[in-house]
Amino acid sequence: MKLLVCVSKTPETTAKIAFTEGNTQFDTSGVQFIMNPYDEWYALVRALELKEANGGSVTLINVGPAANDTVIRKGLAIGADEAVRVDTEPSSALFVAKQIAAYAKKEAFDVVFLGKETIDYNGSEVGAMVAELLDVPFISYASHMEMDGDTATVTRDIEGGNEVVEVKAPFVVSAAKGLAEQRIPNMRGIMMAKRKPLKVEPAVEAEDLSVAVHYELPPEKGDVKLVDPENMDELVRLLHEEAKAI
């Protein structure tokens, strides 16, 4: 079974967010970058578990510049067999999806994994776009997954509960919390990662249909108002008149 795991580089969760060049670019000064947690903890690890149980191979793919290689190498240290970096700046979700889909189609993977979203943009767009471009089923927000031959039984999170579906490979699946447990790379894995192949592929020509033109920070939170628990009338008034919550 050939498994492809899409990984992204994101700012560390405690990074200070700021913008430059007239609020058109993310300010990377002093920012530490990590592999997107949903890609690393859930998508990659579940792919590795399936390989260990059923055989096959796990390939990582990242769309980005050479600076991303450190993040990709961590995925190899955790256990992926090889990695591919599409050598281009990711400019939009659709652009990234087209790069991933082009490589996945060429190599004929059985399952394409990715996290349910990246922790910087939170768009949840790339997975569905990749599936559409490959013309295969897409299962989102997977929290449990078992394979029997080429058939997967997937539990996915939905509003108010869970949904269980069956799907035949090839398909694309986005990973949510619960799909796997985080693995920490050990020293042997780190040393082996240095010898594993990391191929660099040129980008395919792809038109951007939408681009980000401006970023802005959310408004600062206001002061907290404490209400005496015996004064419910005041609480209701504040919720109605100020918070506009009722």
Backbone hydrogen bonds, N-H to C=O, Kabsch-Sander energy under -0.5 kcal/mol:
donor,donor_aa,acceptor,acceptor_aa,energy
3,L,1,M,-0.6
3,L,57,S,-2.5
4,L,111,V,-2.6
5,V,59,T,-3.1
6,C,4,L,-0.5
6,C,113,F,-2.9
7,V,61,I,-2.6
10,T,8,S,-0.5
10,T,34,I,-2.9
12,E,32,Q,-3.2
15,A,12,E,-2.4
18,A,16,K,-0.5
20,T,25,Q,-2.9
24,T,20,T,-1.9
25,Q,20,T,-1.8
27,D,18,A,-2.8
28,T,26,F,-0.8
31,V,28,T,-2.1
34,I,10,T,-3.0
36,N,8,S,-2.8
39,D,36,N,-0.8
40,E,36,N,-2.4
41,W,37,P,-2.8
42,Y,37,P,-0.6
42,Y,38,Y,-0.7
43,A,38,Y,-1.9
44,L,39,D,-2.9
45,V,40,E,-0.9
46,R,42,Y,-2.0
47,A,43,A,-2.0
48,L,44,L,-2.3
49,E,45,V,-2.3
50,L,46,R,-2.2
51,K,47,A,-2.1
52,E,48,L,-2.5
53,A,49,E,-1.8
54,N,50,L,-2.6
55,G,51,K,-2.7
57,S,1,M,-2.2
59,T,3,L,-2.7
60,L,82,E,-2.3
61,I,5,V,-2.2
62,N,84,V,-2.1
64,G,62,N,-0.7
64,G,86,V,-2.2
68,N,65,P,-2.0
69,D,66,A,-2.0
70,T,67,A,-0.5
72,I,68,N,-2.1
73,R,69,D,-2.7
74,K,70,T,-1.2
75,G,71,V,-1.1
75,G,72,I,-0.5
76,L,72,I,-1.5
77,A,73,R,-2.2
78,I,74,K,-1.8
79,G,75,G,-1.0
80,A,75,G,-1.9
81,D,58,V,-2.0
82,E,58,V,-1.3
83,A,197,P,-2.0
84,V,60,L,-2.1
85,R,199,K,-3.0
86,V,62,N,-2.9
86,V,84,V,-0.5
87,D,85,R,-0.7
87,D,201,E,-2.8
88,T,64,G,-0.6
88,T,86,V,-1.7
96,V,92,S,-2.2
97,A,93,A,-2.6
98,K,94,L,-2.3
99,Q,95,F,-1.6
100,I,96,V,-2.4
101,A,97,A,-2.8
102,A,98,K,-1.9
103,Y,99,Q,-1.6
104,A,100,I,-2.8
105,K,101,A,-2.5
106,K,102,A,-1.6
107,E,103,Y,-2.0
108,A,104,A,-1.3
109,F,104,A,-1.0
110,D,2,K,-2.3
111,V,2,K,-1.5
112,V,171,F,-2.1
113,F,4,L,-3.6
113,F,111,V,-0.5
114,L,173,V,-1.4
115,G,6,C,-0.5
116,K,175,A,-2.3
122,N,118,T,-1.8
129,M,125,E,-1.8
130,V,126,V,-2.8
131,A,127,G,-2.3
132,E,128,A,-2.1
133,L,129,M,-2.5
134,L,130,V,-2.0
135,D,131,A,-1.1
136,V,131,A,-2.1
139,I,172,V,-2.6
140,S,138,F,-0.5
142,A,174,S,-3.1
143,S,155,T,-3.1
144,H,155,T,-1.4
146,E,153,T,-2.1
148,D,151,T,-3.0
151,T,148,D,-1.7
152,A,167,V,-3.2
153,T,146,E,-2.7
154,V,152,A,-0.6
154,V,165,V,-2.9
155,T,144,H,-2.6
156,R,154,V,-0.5
156,R,163,E,-3.1
157,D,141,Y,-2.7
158,I,161,G,-2.4
161,G,158,I,-2.1
163,E,156,R,-2.4
165,V,154,V,-2.8
165,V,163,E,-0.5
167,V,152,A,-2.2
169,A,150,D,-2.9
171,F,110,D,-1.4
172,V,137,P,-2.5
173,V,112,V,-2.7
174,S,139,I,-2.3
175,A,114,L,-2.6
176,A,142,A,-3.0
178,G,180,A,-0.6
179,L,176,A,-1.8
190,I,186,N,-2.3
191,M,187,M,-2.4
192,M,188,R,-2.5
193,A,189,G,-1.9
194,K,190,I,-0.7
194,K,191,M,-0.7
195,R,192,M,-1.6
196,K,192,M,-0.7
196,K,193,A,-0.6
199,K,83,A,-2.7
201,E,85,R,-2.4
201,E,199,K,-0.5
203,A,87,D,-0.5
209,L,207,E,-0.6
215,Y,23,N,-2.8
226,L,224,V,-0.5
231,N,228,D,-2.5
232,M,230,E,-0.8
235,L,231,N,-1.5
236,V,232,M,-2.5
237,R,233,D,-2.1
238,L,234,E,-2.5
239,L,235,L,-2.4
240,H,236,V,-2.0
241,E,237,R,-3.3
242,E,238,L,-1.7
243,A,238,L,-2.6
245,A,239,L,-2.5
246,I,239,L,-1.0
